[in-house]
Amino acid sequence: MIADGLEQEVRQLLAMGYDGELNSLRTVGYKEMVAFVRGELSLPEAVAQIKQHTRNYAKRQLTWFGRDARVQWVELSEEGALANAEREIEALLAALPRE
């Protein structure tokens, strides 16, 4: 996000008059970069917080999806995993009821 110009995007949004308290600017990455632009955080602090908040968000997503029996996990960490994943996804799609 940083390498793709997040700082510049946030600076432009704030310069256009958007409030840093908008919900869309309170999301992971934007919230920390707004604090950096405002001088509330250093860049290394903002980056560290973005990383930590991203990990926290991912953990919450895994917990939430883990409770849903409809979610089918597809393993992608092994050799040939992409081809296996493609077959698994095709089989899951084929098993869905047709309307």
C-alpha positions as CSV (number, residue, x, y, z in Angstrom):
1,M,0.0,0.0,0.0
2,I,2.8,2.4,0.9
3,A,4.8,1.5,-2.3
4,D,1.6,2.0,-4.4
5,G,1.1,5.6,-3.2
6,L,-1.1,5.4,-0.1
7,E,0.6,8.5,1.4
8,Q,-0.1,10.6,-1.7
9,E,-3.6,9.4,-1.9
10,V,-4.4,10.3,1.7
11,R,-2.7,13.7,1.3
12,Q,-4.9,14.4,-1.7
13,L,-8.1,13.3,0.0
14,L,-7.4,15.5,3.0
15,A,-6.4,18.4,0.8
16,M,-9.7,18.0,-1.0
17,G,-11.5,18.5,2.3
18,Y,-12.4,15.0,3.2
19,D,-12.4,14.5,7.0
20,G,-10.0,11.9,8.4
21,E,-12.9,10.7,10.6
22,L,-15.0,9.4,7.7
23,N,-15.6,5.7,7.9
24,S,-13.8,5.2,4.6
25,L,-10.7,6.8,6.1
26,R,-10.9,4.9,9.3
27,T,-10.1,1.6,7.6
28,V,-6.8,-0.3,7.9
29,G,-4.0,1.6,6.2
30,Y,-5.9,4.8,5.7
31,K,-6.4,5.4,9.5
32,E,-2.7,5.0,10.2
33,M,-1.7,7.1,7.2
34,V,-4.0,9.9,8.2
35,A,-2.3,9.9,11.6
36,F,1.1,10.1,9.9
37,V,0.1,13.0,7.6
38,R,-1.3,14.8,10.6
39,G,2.0,14.4,12.4
40,E,0.6,12.0,15.0
41,L,2.8,9.1,14.0
42,S,6.1,8.7,12.3
43,L,6.2,6.8,9.1
44,P,7.8,3.7,10.7
45,E,5.1,3.8,13.4
46,A,2.4,4.1,10.8
47,V,3.8,1.2,8.8
48,A,4.2,-1.0,12.0
49,Q,0.6,-0.2,12.9
50,I,-0.7,-1.0,9.4
51,K,1.0,-4.4,9.6
52,Q,-0.3,-5.2,13.1
53,H,-3.8,-4.0,12.3
54,T,-3.8,-6.0,9.0
55,R,-2.8,-9.2,11.0
56,N,-5.5,-8.5,13.5
57,Y,-8.1,-8.1,10.8
58,A,-7.0,-11.3,9.0
59,K,-7.3,-13.2,12.3
60,R,-10.8,-11.9,12.9
61,Q,-11.8,-12.9,9.3
62,L,-10.4,-16.4,9.9
63,T,-12.3,-16.7,13.1
64,W,-15.5,-15.5,11.5
65,F,-15.2,-17.8,8.4
66,G,-14.2,-20.7,10.6
67,R,-17.6,-20.6,12.3
68,D,-19.5,-20.9,9.0
69,A,-19.9,-24.5,8.0
70,R,-20.6,-23.4,4.4
71,V,-17.0,-22.2,3.9
72,Q,-14.8,-24.7,2.1
73,W,-11.1,-24.1,2.6
74,V,-8.7,-24.8,-0.3
75,E,-5.1,-25.5,0.5
76,L,-2.6,-23.6,-1.6
77,S,0.7,-24.1,0.2
78,E,1.8,-27.4,-1.4
79,E,3.5,-28.1,-4.7
80,G,0.9,-28.4,-7.5
81,A,-1.6,-26.7,-5.2
82,L,-3.1,-24.4,-7.8
83,A,-4.1,-27.3,-10.1
84,N,-5.5,-29.1,-7.1
85,A,-7.4,-26.0,-6.0
86,E,-8.8,-25.6,-9.5
87,R,-10.2,-29.2,-9.3
88,E,-11.6,-28.7,-5.8
89,I,-13.3,-25.5,-6.8
90,E,-14.8,-27.1,-9.9
91,A,-16.1,-30.0,-7.8
92,L,-17.6,-27.6,-5.2
93,L,-19.3,-25.6,-8.0
94,A,-20.6,-28.7,-9.7
95,A,-22.2,-29.8,-6.4
96,L,-24.1,-26.6,-5.9
97,P,-27.8,-26.8,-6.5
98,R,-28.9,-25.4,-9.8
99,E,-31.9,-23.0,-9.9
